[in-house]
């Protein structure tokens, strides 16, 4: 009996590229490109009546015009910039507040930890949109900045609870004890050991929060609590198209498709990030 040589494929252990990450990155990238373009150029002045009311799509107006005669394609492009601005701003605010509170809760005494945990559970019990509405309504008035702050604060409780759970899990590891014995300070442990170990999981959650923030902003704008005119928020475009949805459905369909496609792209991107961060999950697929 002869021994069969064992052949090893050098590509077997390489992580496969997640198709969900690739498709999600492509969809989000197109929206980002559209948002960047509007900073320097738009097909028409977004506040100008560049055509007749409720025109059908044509070579001059790719998506037609709205009930005021404004170019709908221009408004949708600007809506991408507003949606991404809100998403980025809200995620930054939510992550800073949430990670800070989560770290404090993980390192706090048992009594303070229980109090913070109970407070986070109460905040999470409130729907994000409802909490954002209360924050916006209690401010001086609706604005893009107010919407970003409100959504960021509303989402911070979820980030804080996840951070608290992840940090407590890392603190039980042997290398944390070894690092303390070697004389490393707690700030050094947080910077060198805790944050690098919890960041992959946090990144996936923040990507999901990004999509929720965009939906929340569109919802706030739809009910008049988001970015005020002349900001062309997708939610405001949907609200304005409500009166003409039967005579000119494209005015409602186009911003709706833009909103749904961006959220789907972000969710695919988050799912792809989860595959990359968790190789065992990728292999099960």
Secondary structure as GFF3:
##gff-version 3
##sequence-region A 1 285
A	DSSP	alpha_helix	19	40	.	.	.	ID=ss1
A	DSSP	alpha_helix	72	107	.	.	.	ID=ss2
A	DSSP	alpha_helix	110	125	.	.	.	ID=ss3
A	DSSP	alpha_helix	128	137	.	.	.	ID=ss4
A	DSSP	alpha_helix	144	171	.	.	.	ID=ss5
A	DSSP	alpha_helix	174	181	.	.	.	ID=ss6
A	DSSP	alpha_helix	186	189	.	.	.	ID=ss7
A	DSSP	pi_helix	190	194	.	.	.	ID=ss8
A	DSSP	alpha_helix	195	222	.	.	.	ID=ss9
A	DSSP	alpha_helix	234	240	.	.	.	ID=ss10
A	DSSP	three_ten_helix	241	244	.	.	.	ID=ss11
A	DSSP	alpha_helix	250	277	.	.	.	ID=ss12
A	DSSP	alpha_helix	279	284	.	.	.	ID=ss13
###
